[in-house]
Amino acid sequence: MSIEATKTLEELLKEYDTTPIEYDPTVDGDEEHLIRDDLLKEKERMKDVITKLKEKNRGERKVRR
């Protein structure tokens, strides 16, 4: 690490503010977990739809393993 890089790091640390930052729901996304839950529910619903369509498409054919 060069001396110039150390000086810039020291300058950055001088500007560092140690006061705690408060949680702001409008900025921090308080409803983000709800969006994730909706997406997971939609994924499960689509998985069920695809499974039913595959079963319907298979018809009387048997799966060999």
Secondary structure by P-SEA (a helix, b strand, c coil): ccaaaaaaaaaaaaaccccbbbbbccccccaaaaaaaaaaaaaaaaaaaaaaaaaaaaccccccc
